């Protein structure tokens, strides 16, 4: 398949930004115009204005606040999905409590992704760039834990197409052994730039155990060593537990290449950005 990971295709995509705050609409619009010159940004204060825009033609991407003057972002996402020709348009929720909503699995399947405002404007630019103009991070090191060799071959290929270096191991024990080799190094290298792990693995330890070890025993936070968990479990409580215990993000199986790579690239970029309030 082609390596083009853009969710927004074309030199002049139409992006609808829905937020009750004129200032927030301008912020997101300015970010889009900076990251993708030529974008047509259509600002809407709420669902009613968004309906009118959708009735007059297709859009290529939608960002929405969680709370709108005349409804909420989930309702808007459903309206976008129901609009003719809009079934595969990315709908991104931009909100101050998006992480909390994700942890409680309050988002619906109509929402493509979320962005938490608390991550800051630099992270917002990196996040939007991942959808409108994704770029590889040369040499990024991914520690990938998957006990199915067939699944691993396909997923590893997705990441290597973006020039990532993938170290595949079959078990949590192997992953921990690798990380232990780098523990305490004076140069700050922890052995990987990101860990990608299946949740259910053969052996004594599973992906959730690996998450707990990295966040507690090793003491690596979300930016020091991002963790993206892959799962086919549609139980919302189990998904929420992973996020509460320190997973940066989840990718649901079966894996969709563009979404997996977009999420991985975002977490890699986020890890290199200064935390809000720290410079």
Number of C-alpha atoms within 10 A of each C-alpha: 4 5 10 12 19 17 19 21 15 12 11 14 19 20 22 24 27 28 27 19 15 12 10 16 23 15 13 22 21 15 19 22 13 13 17 18 13 14 19 18 22 16 22 21 19 23 23 13 13 20 15 11 16 17 11 8 12 18 21 20 23 23 27 28 27 23 17 18 13 12 13 16 27 21 18 27 25 16 17 26 18 12 15 12 13 17 12 13 20 23 25 23 25 24 20 15 14 21 19 15 15 20 19 16 16 13 18 13 10 22 23 16 17 22 21 16 16 15 15 15 14 15 24 22 16 21 22 21 21 26 22 22 17 21 15 16 13 10 13 18 18 25 21 24 27 25 19 12 12 9 12 17 12 12 19 17 14 20 20 15 13 20 15 19 18 21 15 20 18 18 23 28 16 13 19 14 11 17 17 13 11 15 13 11 10 8 7 10 13 20 18 20 21 25 24 22 31 24 23 16 18 14 11 9 14 18 23 21 13 22 24 16 15 20 20 13 10 15 12 16 15 18 19 17 21 26 29 26 23 23 20 14 13 10 10 13 12 14 24 19 14 21 22 14 14 20 22 20 19 21 19 16 12 10 16 12 15 17 19 18 20 21 19 23 25 19 24 21 16 20 18 12 15 14 15 12 6 5 6
